[in-house]
Structures are given as structure tokens and as C-alpha cells.
């Protein structure tokens, strides 16, 4: 007897398992049926007037009533919302971010300098550093870097408070390195000063020490304070200092610092250790520093002007590589007008050579 579903004559020869096994691997589940692009009309529908046995299904119909596939209109609405959100976020970001600053390039100017020697009217007073300082205008000066206090930093229209403090600190560090450091004062080194300069001023700095000249551009004293170690030694390593720093914004991309300080050194002849042979040497330095946005993070400065009054020393047309102090008992022939006081404030007034004001010397006992 033939099995259920088999033809009366049995399974055709050459077809193992019959035709049913041939399509057993094909699964016509619900999703397969819904995905079909063509659908056969039902028996009831075929009774009507149809020219075709099948009809094309609408894509929305294929998804079924419970499908989660979004409709085309929903996708477009979602994209529109995303575009609006991105545009709003961009507008907010542009509104709160710092304004764009274009790349700023500016050439550093050569340093303009004036070095004025101050000649004494009589013999240079001598004694111990302690007694000389006690009887001089520097009696109340602070020692070293503590004599260069920083003013209160505040923001400017284009620079933050931190930018201003960086400029002031760099200017102070330059003054300490070039006027207080014993190694620089005695000519042992000058690299600590050189590394703080704008790179475009380095050729001028190097030429100054290679070939000093009294041309307003290449006097070593315009950059730093230095004595000839073969003739002069420090009787006391501590340098007495007093002065002021102030700042101002000169342009949208530059900030200026102005310094005015008086430095007092206790010196003695080289090779003599006796402190009673000491004398005082006074240097007033007024300097103009400029910082741009490239200089500030690199802790470097551009020097625009440097004016120096130094004495007691002789007036000479020669441009030495170092300052040449007159030590205890030394004399010079004054050639200038009225006395110049390096302890005074305000713009320097001496000409090519000044006369050291007697008030700038230690008083008699």
C-alpha cells in the first residue's frame, strides 16, 4: 500500500525520497512570505475581473502591521532633526570659543643703548662693604632679586592676567641674570642672559661682545653688567637693588614692560682680600622690554632700549668690553655739567659723560 501522499504507482524511480524531500530545505516562514514582492490573488479575488493572477505588494504592506522598519517620512524627519541639532551646536561652539587670532609675525628691532659713565669730583671713598653701604643711599636697599618686586598684574584688553605676570616675571629674571648673577658680573659666562633674548637679536648680542663699539648698538653694558676680573673683584657677592617695574599693552599682540632700577656693588681690587679696600659702584639701568605671543611661552624678551648710568669711572671715548670702575682712592677729571645722581628717579638726564653727584657717594664718618 502506498504511503500517505505518495502517488498510487509509488515513488517515481530515480527520485529518492520523493519530490517532498527535494524542497525540504526551503523554509517558507512568515518573514519570507511578507518579503515577497508578488502575491497571488485569493480564490475569491480571482472570481472578479482580473487580468493577472498576481499583484505587486506595497513596500509598507511587506513590513507587516507589527514591523519596526521606519517609514521614509520618519527617516527624513529624523535627518532634519539631526541637521538642526548639528547647526545649533556649531553656533554655540563658535559663540563661546576664544576669537581666532591669525598667525602673528613681527621682526625684532635692534636694541638701542646709551651708556653714560659718571666721573667723581674727588677721591673715591673706601672702607668695608658694611660701613660703605650703611653711609650710602643704598642703606635701605634690598639684596639681590628681592630688590626687584613684581607689581600687581591685571588683565589688559588683549592679554590675560597670566600673560601679564609672565611678561613681568621674564623681565625680572632678565634683570637678575644680567645685573645680579656673580658669574655674569665677573665675566665667567653670559649664556644665561643670551638665552632669554629674542632669536633675531642674537646676532647683535654676539657681535657686541666680539667687537664692542660706541655706536649705540654694540656696547656690552647695554646688555649686562660686567667687570674685568683681572682688575676688579666682588668685595661682597650680595648686590643691593631698588627700582620699579610697570607694564602697558602697546598693541593687540604685544605687551611692554618698563624697568628702572639702581644696582649697587661693593668692589675691591683683584687679588686683594682686604675688605677695608672696598668701594661702591652704582649702576642705574632703565630698560624697555617687549613681548609678543611667541615670546611669552618661551620665557624670552625683545629689548628695545637700554640706558645705563654707571660710576664712579673715567670718561673715555673708548668702547670697552666691560665697565671700568674707579676703586677706593681713585680720581678722575669730570668733563660734564652738573652732577648726575643715579639714585634719582625719572628720565636719565646726563649727556655723553656725567659728573657723579656727591650725594651718590658714601658720606664721611
C-alpha positions in Angstrom: 0.0 0.0 0.0 1.3 3.4 -1.0 2.2 5.7 1.8 0.2 8.8 2.6 0.8 11.5 0.0 2.5 9.1 -2.4 1.1 8.5 -5.9 -0.8 5.2 -6.5 2.1 3.9 -8.5 4.5 4.7 -5.8 7.6 6.9 -5.7 8.9 7.6 -9.2 12.1 5.6 -9.9 15.3 7.6 -9.7 13.9 10.1 -7.2 15.0 9.0 -3.7 12.7 10.0 -1.0 10.2 11.5 -3.5 9.7 15.1 -4.5 8.9 16.3 -1.0 12.5 15.8 0.2 13.8 17.9 -2.6 12.2 21.1 -1.1 12.5 20.1 2.5 15.5 22.6 3.0 13.4 25.6 1.8 11.5 27.2 4.8 8.6 29.4 3.9 8.3 31.2 7.2 6.2 34.3 7.9 9.1 36.7 7.2 9.8 35.0 3.8 6.1 35.4 2.8 6.0 39.0 3.9 9.1 39.8 1.9 7.7 38.5 -1.3 7.3 41.3 -3.9 4.4 39.4 -5.7 1.3 38.0 -4.2 -1.2 35.6 -5.8 -4.9 36.7 -5.7 -7.1 34.6 -3.4 -9.8 32.4 -4.9 -12.5 35.0 -4.1 -10.4 37.7 -5.7 -9.8 35.6 -8.8 -13.6 35.4 -9.3 -13.5 39.1 -10.0 -12.4 40.8 -13.2 -8.6 40.5 -13.0 -6.3 40.3 -15.9 -3.4 39.0 -13.9 -3.2 36.1 -11.5 -0.8 38.0 -9.1 -0.5 41.6 -7.8 2.6 43.6 -6.7 2.8 44.4 -3.0 3.3 47.8 -1.5 6.6 48.0 0.5 4.8 49.3 3.5 2.5 46.2 3.3 5.5 43.8 3.2 6.7 45.1 6.6 3.6 44.0 8.3 1.5 45.7 10.9 3.8 45.0 13.7 7.1 45.7 11.9 9.7 48.1 13.4 11.1 49.2 10.0 10.8 53.1 9.8 8.8 54.7 7.0 10.6 57.0 4.5 8.9 60.1 6.1 10.1 59.1 9.5 13.7 58.8 8.3 13.6 62.2 6.6 12.2 63.8 9.8 15.0 62.2 11.8 17.6 63.5 9.4 16.1 67.0 9.6 16.3 67.0 13.4 19.9 65.9 13.3 20.9 68.7 10.9 19.2 71.3 13.1 21.0 69.9 16.2 24.4 70.0 14.5 23.8 73.6 13.3 22.7 74.7 16.7 25.7 73.0 18.4 28.1 74.7 15.9 26.6 78.1 16.5 27.0 77.6 20.3 30.6 76.5 19.9 31.6 79.4 17.7 29.9 81.8 20.1 31.8 80.7 23.3 35.3 79.8 21.9 38.0 82.4 22.0 38.2 84.6 18.9 40.6 83.4 16.2 43.9 85.0 16.3 45.8 85.0 13.0 49.4 84.0 12.9 51.5 86.9 14.1 54.9 87.6 12.6 56.9 90.6 13.5 60.6 91.3 13.2 62.5 92.2 16.3 64.2 95.6 16.3 67.8 96.1 17.2 68.5 97.2 20.8 69.2 100.9 21.1 71.5 101.7 24.0 73.1 104.6 25.8 75.9 104.0 28.3 76.9 107.1 30.4 80.0 107.0 32.6 79.8 109.1 35.8 83.1 110.6 36.9 83.6 111.5 40.6 84.5 115.0 41.7 87.1 113.8 44.2 88.7 110.6 45.5 86.5 107.5 45.6 85.7 106.7 49.3 87.0 103.4 50.6 86.2 101.1 53.6 84.5 97.9 54.4 81.3 97.0 52.4 79.2 97.2 55.5 80.3 100.7 56.5 80.1 102.0 53.0 76.6 100.7 52.4 75.5 102.0 55.8 76.6 105.5 54.9 75.2 105.4 51.3 71.8 105.9 49.8 71.7 102.2 49.3 71.5 101.6 53.1 67.8 100.5 52.8 68.0 98.7 49.5 67.1 95.0 49.4 69.6 92.4 48.4 69.5 90.6 45.0 66.2 89.5 43.4 64.2 90.7 46.4 65.0 94.2 45.4 63.0 93.7 42.2 59.4 93.3 43.4 56.7 92.5 40.9 53.8 94.9 40.6 50.2 93.7 40.8 49.4 92.0 37.4 46.0 92.7 35.9 44.5 91.8 32.5 44.6 94.2 29.5 42.2 94.4 26.6 44.1 91.6 24.7 46.2 89.8 27.4 45.2 87.8 30.4 46.4 88.4 33.9 48.6 85.3 33.5 50.1 86.7 30.3 51.0 90.0 32.1 52.5 88.1 35.0 54.6 86.0 32.6 56.0 89.2 31.0 56.8 90.8 34.3 58.5 87.6 35.6 60.6 87.3 32.5 61.7 90.9 32.7 62.7 90.4 36.3 64.6 87.2 35.5 66.5 89.0 32.8 67.5 91.8 35.2 68.6 89.3 37.8 70.6 87.3 35.3 72.2 90.4 33.7 72.8 92.5 36.9 73.0 90.3 39.9 74.4 86.9 39.0 78.1 86.8 40.2 79.2 84.6 37.3 77.9 87.2 34.8 79.3 90.2 36.8 82.8 88.7 36.8 82.8 87.7 33.1 82.7 83.9 33.7 79.6 83.5 31.5 76.9 85.3 29.6 74.8 82.4 28.2 72.2 82.8 30.9 71.5 86.3 29.5 71.7 85.3 25.9 69.1 82.5 26.0 66.5 85.0 27.2 66.7 87.2 24.1 64.5 87.1 21.0 66.4 84.9 18.4 66.5 87.8 16.0 68.6 89.9 18.5 71.2 87.2 19.0 73.5 88.3 16.1 73.6 91.8 17.6 74.3 90.4 21.0 77.2 88.2 19.7 78.7 91.0 17.6 78.6 93.3 20.7 81.0 91.0 22.6 83.1 90.1 19.6 83.7 93.7 18.6 82.5 96.3 21.1 81.7 99.7 19.7 80.4 103.0 21.0 77.8 103.3 18.2 74.7 103.0 20.3 74.2 99.4 19.2 77.2 97.4 20.4 78.1 98.4 24.0 78.3 95.3 26.3 76.9 97.4 29.2 73.7 97.8 27.2 73.0 94.1 27.6 74.5 93.3 31.0 76.8 94.4 33.9 80.3 93.0 33.7 83.6 93.9 35.3 87.2 92.9 34.2 88.1 90.1 36.5 91.8 90.9 36.1 91.3 94.3 37.7 88.1 94.1 39.8 86.6 91.5 42.3 83.4 91.5 44.2 84.1 92.5 47.8 80.6 91.2 48.6 78.6 88.8 46.5 75.3 90.4 47.6 74.1 93.2 45.2 71.8 95.9 46.6 68.9 96.8 44.4 65.9 99.1 44.3 63.6 100.1 41.5 60.2 99.6 39.8 58.6 97.6 37.0 55.5 98.7 35.1 53.6 97.3 32.1 51.4 98.5 29.3 49.7 97.0 26.2 51.3 98.5 23.2 49.3 96.7 20.6 46.8 93.8 20.3 49.7 91.3 20.0 52.4 92.9 22.1 52.9 93.9 25.7 55.6 96.2 27.0 57.5 96.2 30.4 59.5 99.2 31.6 62.1 98.8 34.3 64.1 101.4 36.2 66.5 100.0 38.8 69.6 101.1 40.7 72.2 98.4 41.4 75.0 99.0 44.0 78.1 96.8 44.0 80.8 96.5 46.6 84.1 96.1 44.7 87.8 95.7 45.6 91.0 95.4 43.6 91.5 91.9 42.1 94.0 89.8 44.1 93.4 91.7 47.4 91.3 90.1 50.0 91.3 93.0 52.5 87.7 94.3 52.9 88.8 97.7 54.0 89.9 98.4 50.5 86.3 98.1 49.2 84.4 100.8 47.3 80.9 101.2 46.0 80.0 101.2 42.3 76.5 102.3 41.2 74.7 101.4 38.0 71.3 102.7 37.1 69.6 100.7 34.3 66.3 101.8 32.6 65.1 99.3 30.1 62.2 98.8 27.7 61.2 95.2 27.1 58.6 94.0 24.5 56.9 90.6 24.4 54.7 89.1 21.7 52.6 85.9 21.8 55.6 83.8 20.7 57.9 85.3 23.4 55.7 84.8 26.4 55.5 80.9 26.5 59.2 80.7 25.6 60.3 83.0 28.5 62.2 85.3 26.3 62.1 89.1 25.6 62.9 91.6 22.9 65.0 94.6 24.3 64.1 97.9 22.6 66.1 100.4 24.7 68.7 100.3 27.4 70.0 103.4 29.2 72.9 103.0 31.7 74.5 105.4 34.1 77.5 104.0 35.9 80.1 105.3 38.2 82.5 106.2 39.6 84.6 105.7 36.4 86.5 107.8 34.0 85.0 109.3 30.9 86.5 107.8 27.8 85.7 107.7 24.1 86.9 104.1 24.1 84.3 101.4 24.0 85.5 98.8 26.5 84.1 95.3 26.7 83.5 95.8 30.4 82.7 98.6 32.8 85.8 100.2 34.3 85.1 101.3 37.9 87.4 103.6 39.8 88.2 101.8 43.1 89.0 103.2 46.5 91.2 106.3 46.3 90.8 106.7 42.6 90.3 110.0 40.9 89.0 111.3 37.5 88.7 114.6 35.8 85.0 115.5 35.4 84.1 116.9 32.0 80.3 117.0 32.2 77.8 119.6 33.5 76.1 119.5 36.9 76.2 116.3 39.0 74.1 113.3 38.0 72.5 111.2 40.7 72.0 107.5 39.7 69.7 107.1 42.7 67.2 109.7 41.4 64.0 108.7 39.7 62.7 110.0 36.4 64.3 110.0 32.9 68.1 110.0 32.9 69.5 113.5 32.2 73.2 113.1 31.7 75.0 113.6 28.3 77.9 111.5 26.9 79.6 111.8 30.3 78.2 112.8 33.6 79.5 114.1 36.9 78.7 111.8 39.8 76.7 113.7 42.3 78.3 113.8 45.7 75.1 112.6 47.3 75.5 109.3 45.4 78.8 108.6 47.3 79.1 107.3 50.9 79.0 110.2 53.5 82.1 110.9 55.6 82.1 109.5 59.0 
